[in-house]
Amino acid sequence: MEIEDLDIPRAWEQALQQDLRGVLMVIGAPDAGKSTFAQYLFRRLCLNGLRTAYLDGDPGQSRLGPPTTITTALNPENQTGFPPTGQWRRWFVGATSPRGHMLSLVVGTARLAEAARRMGAVCVVHDTCGLVDPSSGGLALKLAKIDLLRPAVVFAIQADGELAPLLAPLRRSRRVRLVELPASPARRPRDMSDRQAYRRDRFASYFAPARLLEIDWTRRAVLPRPFFQPHQLVALEDRRGFTRGLGLVHSFDIPARQVTLLTPLDSLSGIETLHLGDLLVDPQTFRDSPLHFPPMDSSRPSLRPNTSGK
């Protein structure tokens, strides 16, 4: 994506006429133009010669990775395009909504920001998710991120005062520099069906090269417990907790302690943990639906039936 392809309000251009370093957090409600601004900011910093990471923090409408994950990535030297195509790290949130998964989202964001700095970034553009409603936890989520990441600047984009509960205390606080910006006049609202279609396309693209991989789960940690369901989304994580790839449960054999995943990963090299998510993804249509586990005594083995077809 080129800067010339973006419809940039003059106020956005003026906001970047300053020296920027560190974590630069972009907040806004859905359809305010938040991600467009974040991408514009990222491109501008790269063009200015600054080693910049993009931290995609939206597990539902992710741009750098498959849904349910958040990702940070940098461009190779002398490249300035978006999306970045260089080094990356990924974190599994386990669902497409922050609700019920805020702790994982906040921890993952902090881990990715740290990883970006270790990869050499002097600027980290953090495009946050669109949850801002205080009654749904949006205010607490954004304040927790600000406290943990200690951003150099918070860019707040709003159309009609929807960020007021968050901005009111930030205006009176000296803990962060706040830059308020208008919503993009070129923004295009997307309804729920549009967002579902986007996730479906992202999953379909991610799993297009997938193959079946059989795993003996006694040789690896399973989080939170080995209680598999068909089509359940699973993250394959390395020793640092970063996600190397995702898989879908194809079948499992309880007596043999084996699970077969549909995954684009070629091997289990470097994989130490299977992290079970709270989402089902149909491997034919790639539609997703939430997974609800029944209560269970975690000290007992799963009594789910053998679905291996053997």
N, C-alpha and C positions, 0 to 999 in steps of 0.2 A: 504494500500500500504506500502510495506517495502522498506527501503533504498536500500537493496540489489537488488530490482527489477528495480532500476533506473540506467541508463547509465550516470555516472557522470564524466565529464572531470576533469583532475587533477587541472586545473586552478580554477574550482569551489570549489574543496575541500580546496585549499590553501586560497581562499578568505574568508573562514569561520574560519580561525585560528586567530581570534581576538575577543575581548569582544564586544558583540552586545546587545544593549538595545534600547527601543523606537520603533518608526515607521521605518521599513525597506522596502523601496519601490523598486519594481522590474519592470523595464521597458524594452520594446523590441517590435519589429515588430512581426506580426503573423508568426508562424512557426520557431521562433528563439530558442525555448526551454525555454521561459520565465516562463511558468507555471510549467514546470518540475523543474526548479531551485527553484522557490518559494516553491514548495512542499518539495523539498530536504532541503531547509533552515528551513522550519517549523519543519520538523521531527528532524533535528539536534538540534534545540533549545529545543524542547520537551525532547529529549533524554538527553540533558545537564541539565535537571531539571528546565528549565525556563518556567514560566507560559506564554504561547504564544497563540496569536489569529491569525487566518488566515482571511484576509480581501479580499474576492473575488470581484474584481472591474470590471469584464467584463460582461455587461448585455446581450451580444449576445451569448457567449460561457461559461456561468456560470457553475461552478463546485459545488457550495454549495447550489444553489437554482434554481428555474425555470428561464428561460430566461425572460428578462426585469427587473430583480432584481439584486441587489448586496447584499452580505451577509458577516457578520463576525461571527466566531464561535470559541469556545475553546473546548479542550478535557476535560473530567472529570479528577479528580486527578489520577495520576499514569498511565494515558493512553497516548500513543504517536503516535497513528496511524493517517492516513489520509484517508478520510476526518474526521475532528473533529466531535465528536458526543455529545458534551456538550452544554452549553448555547449558544444561538445565537440571533442575531438581523438582520432584513432584511429591505431593502429600495427599493421602487419602482421607477425605472427610467422611465418606461412607453413605452419603445421601445427597440429594440435589438441593435441599433446603437447609439453611443454617439452623432452623428451629429443631431443637432436640440434639443438635450437634455443634453447639457454639464452642464448647471447650476444645474439641478437636480442631475446629476452624481457627480459633485464636492461637492455640499451640502451634499448629501447622504454619500459620502466617509468620509467627516469630522465627520458627526454624528455617523457613525459606528465606526470610530477610537476612538472617545470619549466613545462610549458605551463599546468597548472592554476594555478600561482602567478601566471603572467603574466595569466591571465584573472581574477585577483582573489581566488583562494581563500586563506584564512588557515588552513584545515584541509584535509588531503587524506586521506581514508579509503581505504587501499589493501587491497582484498580480494585476497589472493594465491591462487595455484593450490594444489591439494591435494598436490603432490609434496613429501613430507617424508622419504622413505626414503633414508638415506645411500648405500646401494648403488646407487641410481638417480640420484644426483646431487642429491637434495633438500636435504641439509645444505649443500652447497657453494652451491646456488642461493640459499637463504635468507640465508646469511652474506654472499654477494656483494651482495644487495639491501640488507641492513642497512648494509654498509660504504659503498655508493654513495648511498643515500637519506638516511642518518643520521636515522632516524625518532625523533620525540620519545618515542614509546611503542610497544612491541611487545606486542600482546595475543595471548597464546598459549592456544589452546583445545584441550584433549585429553580423551580419555575414559579411557585406560588406559596412560599412560606412553609413547605413541607418539612424543612430541616430546622424549623424554629426551636423545638425542644432541645436539640443538640447545640445549635449555634448560640443560644442565649447564654449558657454558662461559659462556652469557649470564648465569647467576646470579652467576658470579664476576667478571664484567666490569662496568666502569662506563661502557662505551661507549653503552649504551642502557637506558632504563627498561623493565623487564619486568613485565607484569601477567599472571599465570596464572589461567585461568578454566576451570571445568568445562564439559564438552560439554553441549549442550542435551538435556534428557530427552525432548523432543518430536521429536528428529531422526528422519528416516526414511531408512534406508539405500537407496541406489539401485545396482542392478547395472549391468553393462556395457551390457546391452540398453536399459536406461532412459536411460543417457547417450547412446547412439547415437541413440535416438529423439528426445531433446532437440535434438541437433545437427541432425538431419534437419528437425525442425520449424522451427528457427531459420533454416536455409538456405532452406527453402521460403518462409517469410515474407519473407526479405530479397529473394529473386529473383522474388517474385510480380509486381512491376511491371516486370520486366526487358524490354529490347528489344535488338536486334542493333545493334552499333556497329562499323564498319569502321575499322581503324587502320593507317596506314603506319608501321611500326615504325622506319624509318630516321629519322624526325623526332623520336624520343624515345629516351631511354636505356632499355635492357632489362637487367634484373638477374635472374640472373647472366649470362645470354646468351640470344639468341633461339632457343631450342630448345623449341618448343611441342608439346604433346600434346592431343588432343581431351579436353574436359571438365576440363582443368587449371585450377586456381584461380589467378587473377592479381589483384594489387592495383594500383590506379591511384593514384599518389602525386603530391603536389605538390612544389614546390621544396625544402621543408623536410623531406621524407621522411614526412610524415603521409599517411595513407590517406584519399582522398576517396571511394573506392568499390571494390567487388570485381567481378570478371567471370569468366565461364567461357569457355574457348576453344571456340568453335563450329566454326571452320574456319580454315585458314591457307594462304597461297599463297607458297611459298618464292621463286620467280622474281620475283614482284611485290613481295615484302617486305611483305605485308599479312596481318594477322590480324583475324578477326572475333570479337568478344566478346559474350556475353550478359550484360548489365549493367543495373542500374537507373539508371545515370547517363544524363542527357539529352545531354551533350556532353563533349568533351575539354578544355573551358576550364579552365585552371589545372593540367592534368595534364602532368607532365614525365617521369615514369618509369613503366614497366611492370615490376612486381616479380613474378616467377614463383614460385609456391608449390610445396610438395612434397605436394600433395593433389589427388586427382581427386574431382569431385562430379558425380554423374549428374543431368542437368538434368530428368529425368522423375521419379525417385524421391527425389532429393536425398540419397541415401546417399553417404557419403564413403569413400575408400580411399587409403592412402598411395601416393605416386608414387615409383618408383625409376628414376633415369636410368642408362643404360649409360655406361661411360667414353667420353670424347670429347675430341679435341683442340680446345680452345676457340678456337684461331686459325683454324680452318676453318669455313666456313658449314655450317649444318645440312643434312643430306641426307634429312631426313624427306620423305615423298611429299606431293604436292599433295592436300589433303583438302577443297578448296573445292567440289568437285563440278563445277568448270568444265571 
